[in-house]
Amino acid sequence: VVIVAGADARTGRNHGLAITRVRTGDGRELPATEYFTSMGGYLTGRP
């Protein structure tokens, strides 16, 4: 999973942050693809 931020993030020209594993608040470790189940939008309900 790669996170790209900025107004023109969808152009494909910006650098991104590659995330391979996520540690949850309760200490579990998951592959990023299991934690982030949908792609191509904002991480919160509002921009």
C-alpha positions in Angstrom: 0.0 0.0 0.0 1.4 3.4 -0.9 0.0 6.6 0.5 0.5 9.8 -1.6 -0.6 13.2 -0.3 -1.2 16.5 -1.8 -3.6 18.3 -4.1 -2.3 16.5 -7.2 -1.7 13.1 -5.6 -3.6 11.3 -8.3 -1.3 12.4 -11.2 1.2 9.7 -10.4 4.1 12.1 -10.3 4.5 12.5 -6.5 6.5 10.5 -4.1 4.7 8.1 -1.8 5.1 6.4 1.5 5.1 2.6 1.2 3.4 0.8 4.1 3.9 -3.0 4.3 2.7 -3.7 7.9 0.5 -2.0 10.4 0.5 -2.4 14.2 -3.0 -1.7 15.8 -3.6 -0.1 19.1 -4.1 -3.5 20.8 -0.6 -4.7 19.5 -1.7 -6.9 16.6 0.4 -6.7 13.4 -1.3 -7.0 10.1 -0.2 -6.8 6.5 -1.1 -3.3 5.1 -3.4 -4.9 2.5 -5.5 -6.4 5.3 -5.7 -3.2 7.3 -6.4 -0.8 4.4 -9.2 -2.7 2.6 -10.2 0.1 0.2 -7.9 2.2 -1.9 -8.2 5.5 -3.8 -9.8 7.9 -1.4 -9.4 9.9 1.8 -8.4 8.0 5.0 -11.2 9.9 6.9 -14.8 10.7 6.0 -13.8 14.3 5.2 -10.9 15.7 3.3 
